[in-house]
């Protein structure tokens, strides 16, 4: 059955994703492959990556690579680890891959994307710049657990607290949830505060 393409709804979806949308999102709104191709040829849509498009009237975003990666991975993708740390502006570390947490059922590997299958609680996900992203506390726990240099994690904790982006209560909750290396680094931070 033919469905009339819903340009208004596609615009609404893309507006919340930095101007980007996936082919599957477009298909759900009545855009056939042929219709997508015609819109690319006319200049309305720009093909950004396999299965990912951008509405031409949207300006480029500094997080374009993250939007594309999330749309390539799927609707439950959450920016995480060093990639999230970069979005928050808490590190000068430039990851060589985009870090994304995906559901355990996701198994497709994609070049340039490091997929983590860690479990996320609802209170560990937020939105920033239109991206689904791990909270600062969860991000700090993840980068500590994945082996980021201790001094860089401590620096990010100090800066996040100084800027009021996270509280010690939120960090303590992550310490309880994640334990391990993050617990040790966070305890060092607390000891440094007492001195």
C-alpha positions as CSV (number, residue, x, y, z in Angstrom):
1,X,0.0,0.0,0.0
2,X,1.3,3.4,-1.0
3,X,1.8,5.9,1.8
4,X,2.2,9.6,1.2
5,X,5.6,10.8,2.4
6,X,5.2,13.0,5.6
7,X,7.8,15.7,5.1
8,X,6.6,17.7,8.2
9,X,7.0,14.7,10.5
10,X,10.4,13.9,9.0
11,X,11.5,17.5,9.6
12,X,10.4,17.2,13.3
13,X,12.4,14.0,13.7
14,X,15.5,15.5,12.0
15,X,15.2,18.7,13.9
16,X,15.8,16.8,17.2
17,X,18.8,14.9,15.6
18,X,20.9,17.8,14.3
19,X,19.1,17.7,10.9
20,X,19.9,14.0,10.4
21,X,17.6,11.1,9.9
22,X,18.0,7.4,9.1
23,X,16.6,5.7,6.0
24,X,14.5,3.5,8.3
25,X,12.9,6.5,10.0
26,X,12.1,7.9,6.6
27,X,10.6,4.6,5.4
28,X,8.4,4.6,8.4
29,X,7.0,8.0,7.2
30,X,6.3,6.8,3.7
31,X,9.6,7.5,1.9
32,X,10.5,4.7,-0.5
33,X,14.1,4.2,-1.7
34,X,13.1,5.8,-4.9
35,X,11.6,8.9,-3.1
36,X,14.8,9.2,-0.9
37,X,16.9,9.1,-4.1
38,X,14.8,11.7,-5.8
39,X,15.1,14.0,-2.8
40,X,18.9,13.5,-2.8
41,X,19.1,14.3,-6.5
42,X,16.9,17.4,-6.1
43,X,19.2,18.6,-3.2
44,X,16.6,18.5,-0.5
45,X,18.4,15.6,1.3
46,X,22.1,15.1,1.6
47,X,23.4,11.5,1.9
48,X,25.8,11.6,4.9
49,X,26.6,7.9,5.3
50,X,25.1,4.6,4.5
51,X,21.5,4.8,5.5
52,X,21.9,8.3,7.0
53,X,20.7,11.5,5.5
54,X,20.6,15.2,6.5
55,X,18.0,17.8,5.5
56,X,19.9,20.3,3.3
57,X,18.5,23.3,5.1
58,X,20.1,22.3,8.4
59,X,23.6,23.7,9.0
60,X,26.5,21.4,9.8
61,X,26.8,20.4,13.4
62,X,30.1,20.1,15.4
63,X,28.7,16.7,16.5
64,X,27.8,15.5,13.0
65,X,30.0,12.4,13.4
66,X,28.2,11.4,16.6
67,X,24.7,11.9,15.1
68,X,25.7,9.8,12.1
69,X,27.2,7.1,14.3
70,X,24.1,6.9,16.5
71,X,21.7,6.7,13.5
72,X,23.9,4.0,12.0
73,X,23.8,1.9,15.2
74,X,20.1,2.3,16.0
75,X,17.6,4.2,18.0
76,X,18.8,2.9,21.4
77,X,22.4,4.2,20.8
78,X,23.8,6.3,23.6
79,X,27.1,8.3,23.2
80,X,29.4,7.3,26.0
81,X,33.0,7.0,27.3
82,X,35.6,9.4,25.8
83,X,33.1,10.6,23.2
84,X,30.7,11.8,25.9
85,X,33.6,13.3,27.8
86,X,34.5,15.3,24.7
87,X,30.9,16.5,24.3
88,X,30.9,17.7,27.9
89,X,34.2,19.5,27.3
90,X,35.8,17.7,30.2
91,X,38.8,16.4,28.3
92,X,41.2,17.1,25.6
93,X,41.4,13.4,24.7
94,X,40.3,12.9,21.1
95,X,39.1,9.3,20.8
96,X,40.1,7.5,17.6
97,X,36.7,5.8,17.6
98,X,33.2,7.0,18.5
99,X,32.1,5.3,21.7
100,X,28.5,4.2,22.0
101,X,26.6,2.0,24.4
102,X,24.1,-0.3,22.6
103,X,21.7,-3.0,23.8
104,X,23.3,-6.4,24.3
105,X,21.3,-7.7,21.3
106,X,23.2,-5.4,19.0
107,X,26.0,-7.4,17.3
108,X,26.7,-5.5,14.0
109,X,30.2,-4.0,14.0
110,X,30.8,-0.7,12.2
111,X,34.1,0.9,11.3
112,X,35.1,3.8,13.5
113,X,32.5,3.0,16.2
114,X,33.4,1.3,19.4
115,X,30.2,-0.4,20.7
116,X,29.9,-1.1,24.4
117,X,27.1,-3.4,25.6
118,X,27.1,-2.1,29.2
119,X,23.7,-1.9,30.9
120,X,22.4,1.6,31.5
121,X,19.8,2.7,34.1
122,X,17.3,5.3,32.9
123,X,18.9,7.9,35.2
124,X,22.3,7.4,33.5
125,X,21.0,8.7,30.2
126,X,20.5,12.4,29.3
127,X,20.3,14.6,26.2
128,X,22.9,17.1,25.2
129,X,23.0,19.0,21.9
130,X,20.2,16.7,20.7
131,X,22.3,13.5,21.4
132,X,21.4,10.7,23.8
133,X,24.4,10.6,26.0
134,X,25.5,9.1,29.3
135,X,25.3,11.5,32.3
136,X,28.5,13.0,33.5
137,X,28.7,10.7,36.5
138,X,28.2,7.6,34.4
139,X,30.7,8.9,31.8
140,X,33.4,9.4,34.4
141,X,32.8,5.9,35.7
142,X,32.9,4.5,32.2
143,X,36.2,6.2,31.2
144,X,37.8,5.1,34.5
145,X,36.7,1.5,34.0
146,X,37.9,1.4,30.4
147,X,41.4,2.5,31.4
148,X,41.7,6.2,30.7
149,X,44.7,7.6,32.5
150,X,44.0,8.2,36.2
151,X,45.2,11.8,36.1
152,X,42.8,12.6,33.2
153,X,39.9,11.0,35.1
154,X,40.8,13.0,38.2
155,X,41.1,16.2,36.2
156,X,37.7,15.6,34.6
157,X,36.1,14.9,38.0
158,X,37.5,18.1,39.4
159,X,36.4,20.2,36.5
160,X,32.9,18.7,36.4
161,X,32.5,19.5,40.1
162,X,34.0,22.9,39.8
163,X,31.6,23.8,36.9
164,X,28.6,22.4,38.9
165,X,27.9,19.8,36.2
166,X,27.8,16.9,38.7
167,X,27.5,16.5,42.4
168,X,29.5,14.4,44.8
169,X,26.2,12.5,45.5
170,X,25.9,11.5,41.8
171,X,29.5,10.4,41.8
172,X,29.0,8.4,45.0
173,X,26.1,6.6,43.4
174,X,28.2,5.7,40.4
175,X,31.0,4.5,42.8
176,X,28.4,2.1,44.3
177,X,27.1,1.0,41.0
178,X,30.4,0.6,39.1
179,X,33.0,0.0,41.9
180,X,36.3,-1.3,40.6
181,X,38.8,1.3,39.2
182,X,36.3,4.2,39.4
183,X,35.9,3.6,43.1
184,X,39.7,3.8,43.7
185,X,40.0,7.0,41.6
186,X,37.0,8.6,43.2
187,X,38.4,7.8,46.7
188,X,41.7,9.5,45.7
189,X,39.7,12.5,44.6
190,X,37.9,12.6,48.0
191,X,41.2,12.3,49.9
192,X,42.6,15.2,47.8
193,X,39.6,17.3,48.8
194,X,40.2,16.6,52.5
195,X,43.8,17.8,52.4
